[in-house]
Amino acid sequence: MSTTTHAPRQIDPSASLHAESLGQAPHYRRLAGRRIVVVGAGQRKTVDPDPPVGNGRAMAVLFAREGATVACIDIAKDAADATVEQITAEGGKAFTETVDVADPTAIAPALTRCAERLSGLDGLALNVGISQGLSLPKMTVEAWDKDYAVNVRSHMLFAQTALEIMSPGGAIVLTSSLASQRAGGRNPAYESSKAAQIALGRAIARAGENKGIRCNVIAPGFMDTPMGRDASRRRADRALTVPFGRQGTGWEVAYAALFLISNESSYVNAHTLFLDGGHLGGIQRDA
Ligand SMILES: NC(=O)c1ccc[n+]([C@@H]2O[C@H](COP(=O)([O-])OP(=O)(O)OC[C@H]3O[C@@H](n4cnc5c(N)ncnc54)[C@H](O)[C@@H]3O)[C@@H](O)[C@H]2O)c1
């Protein structure tokens, strides 16, 4: 009788890392002349001395590298300005618009201002998202409402105005999360608001049909971004089972957004793209 042992597999994380994963690939003007707003285009500060790129900054930088002019909306002026500086230092075009998206009265005027400055609007990437990190027993009405105001209501209000002022044939992309499918974080306001975004994305796509405006949702899994690092500091075992022996990068989120906001995806609509290395599909390592 033989016994089988299941030793942990050795995986070389670099095998799945490409120039695109690291934001070092050549560019092909896939968004030439497009006018795009990225909401949450800065990135949070963390204790890391050399932080990785965040999802929103990577989107804004990549869109500009691919030829778009980018309006960078964020509550933190310095964070958005840093994104704009990176874009302009690379020869791209971008500007900052400072807005607190938790304020429902601020959204339509801000998006309208951006569209005026861009001389039109072809794409909207809704990346902003927050988490108070409270478990169900500790949840408060204030924390719940704050997560929903930023993660869901603001997206609805941005989309409402975008569908009025966006050029026909434009595209909207939302950033949900793998947390929309799993209770792993014991974080119900975040998890349920991220699940609501998936339904909202479909509703936006439905409302955009008569202008040929598409809406799709990206749902990243375990990402090595400043946000991901903050989550790992709260839960050290957070990402031990990730596929490929590594977490994803902000650039990988940005490349998915690039496809969905470009005309390359012109018949992709009302979908959610899980960007998780296959984690949801059962590709997990032993912890
Ligand atoms: N680990 C991950 O990075 C991960 C995994 C899954 C999903 N996501 C999703 O990705 C998105 C964020 O990724 P990121 O890397 O850009 O995060 P980030 O926290 O680094 O950046 C988000 C930006 O949003 C801004 N912001 C926060 N509250 C705001 C408000 N009220 N008004 C305007 N701007 C505000 C912040 O100032 C920050 O610059 C979220 O939607 C999140 O749910 C992230």
The ligand as an SDF file (V2000), in Angstrom:
LIG
                    3D

 44 48  0  0  0  0  0  0  0  0999 V2000
   -6.2730   45.0770   -2.8380 N   0  0  0  0  0  0  0  0  0  0  0  0
   -6.7880   45.9390   -3.6510 C   0  0  0  0  0  0  0  0  0  0  0  0
   -6.1240   46.8660   -4.0150 O   0  0  0  0  0  0  0  0  0  0  0  0
   -8.2120   45.7850   -4.1300 C   0  0  0  0  0  0  0  0  0  0  0  0
   -8.7950   44.5270   -4.2560 C   0  0  0  0  0  0  0  0  0  0  0  0
  -10.1060   44.4500   -4.7390 C   0  0  0  0  0  0  0  0  0  0  0  0
  -10.7760   45.6180   -5.1040 C   0  0  0  0  0  0  0  0  0  0  0  0
  -10.1770   46.8160   -4.9320 N   0  0  0  0  0  0  0  0  0  0  0  0
  -10.8950   48.0400   -5.2920 C   0  0  0  0  0  0  0  0  0  0  0  0
  -10.0100   48.9490   -5.9550 O   0  0  0  0  0  0  0  0  0  0  0  0
  -10.3940   50.2800   -5.6430 C   0  0  0  0  0  0  0  0  0  0  0  0
   -9.2960   51.0880   -5.0100 C   0  0  0  0  0  0  0  0  0  0  0  0
   -8.0310   50.6930   -5.3870 O   0  0  0  0  0  0  0  0  0  0  0  0
   -6.7780   51.6950   -5.2130 P   0  0  0  0  0  0  0  0  0  0  0  0
   -5.5950   50.8100   -5.2650 O   0  0  0  0  0  0  0  0  0  0  0  0
   -6.8700   52.8060   -6.1890 O   0  0  0  0  0  0  0  0  0  0  0  0
   -7.0160   52.2530   -3.7190 O   0  0  0  0  0  0  0  0  0  0  0  0
   -6.4510   53.4990   -2.9010 P   0  0  0  0  0  0  0  0  0  0  0  0
   -7.1370   53.4680   -1.5850 O   0  0  0  0  0  0  0  0  0  0  0  0
   -4.9560   53.5390   -2.9070 O   0  0  0  0  0  0  0  0  0  0  0  0
   -6.9210   54.7690   -3.7550 O   0  0  0  0  0  0  0  0  0  0  0  0
   -8.2220   55.1770   -3.7860 C   0  0  0  0  0  0  0  0  0  0  0  0
   -8.2780   56.6730   -3.9540 C   0  0  0  0  0  0  0  0  0  0  0  0
   -9.6260   57.0570   -3.6750 O   0  0  0  0  0  0  0  0  0  0  0  0
   -9.6090   58.2880   -2.9840 C   0  0  0  0  0  0  0  0  0  0  0  0
  -10.8350   58.4870   -2.2000 N   0  0  0  0  0  0  0  0  0  0  0  0
  -11.1890   57.8520   -1.0500 C   0  0  0  0  0  0  0  0  0  0  0  0
  -12.3600   58.3660   -0.5920 N   0  0  0  0  0  0  0  0  0  0  0  0
  -12.7420   59.3100   -1.4820 C   0  0  0  0  0  0  0  0  0  0  0  0
  -13.8530   60.2000   -1.5520 C   0  0  0  0  0  0  0  0  0  0  0  0
  -14.7980   60.2240   -0.6000 N   0  0  0  0  0  0  0  0  0  0  0  0
  -13.9310   61.0380   -2.6100 N   0  0  0  0  0  0  0  0  0  0  0  0
  -12.9890   61.0250   -3.5810 C   0  0  0  0  0  0  0  0  0  0  0  0
  -11.8930   60.2390   -3.5630 N   0  0  0  0  0  0  0  0  0  0  0  0
  -11.7760   59.3900   -2.5130 C   0  0  0  0  0  0  0  0  0  0  0  0
   -8.3810   58.1950   -2.0910 C   0  0  0  0  0  0  0  0  0  0  0  0
   -7.9240   59.4940   -1.7150 O   0  0  0  0  0  0  0  0  0  0  0  0
   -7.3880   57.4300   -2.9630 C   0  0  0  0  0  0  0  0  0  0  0  0
   -6.5120   58.3020   -3.6690 O   0  0  0  0  0  0  0  0  0  0  0  0
  -11.5700   50.1720   -4.6780 C   0  0  0  0  0  0  0  0  0  0  0  0
  -12.7750   50.2930   -5.3830 O   0  0  0  0  0  0  0  0  0  0  0  0
  -11.3950   48.7990   -4.0990 C   0  0  0  0  0  0  0  0  0  0  0  0
  -12.5910   48.2680   -3.5870 O   0  0  0  0  0  0  0  0  0  0  0  0
   -8.9150   46.9120   -4.4560 C   0  0  0  0  0  0  0  0  0  0  0  0
  1  2  1  0
  2  3  2  0
  2  4  1  0
  4  5  1  0
  4 44  2  0
  5  6  2  0
  6  7  1  0
  7  8  2  0
  8  9  1  0
  8 44  1  0
  9 10  1  0
  9 42  1  0
 10 11  1  0
 11 12  1  0
 11 40  1  0
 12 13  1  0
 13 14  1  0
 14 15  2  0
 14 16  1  0
 14 17  1  0
 17 18  1  0
 18 19  2  0
 18 20  1  0
 18 21  1  0
 21 22  1  0
 22 23  1  0
 23 24  1  0
 23 38  1  0
 24 25  1  0
 25 26  1  0
 25 36  1  0
 26 27  1  0
 26 35  1  0
 27 28  2  0
 28 29  1  0
 29 30  1  0
 29 35  2  0
 30 31  1  0
 30 32  2  0
 32 33  1  0
 33 34  2  0
 34 35  1  0
 36 37  1  0
 36 38  1  0
 38 39  1  0
 40 41  1  0
 40 42  1  0
 42 43  1  0
M  CHG  2   8   1  16  -1
M  END
$$$$
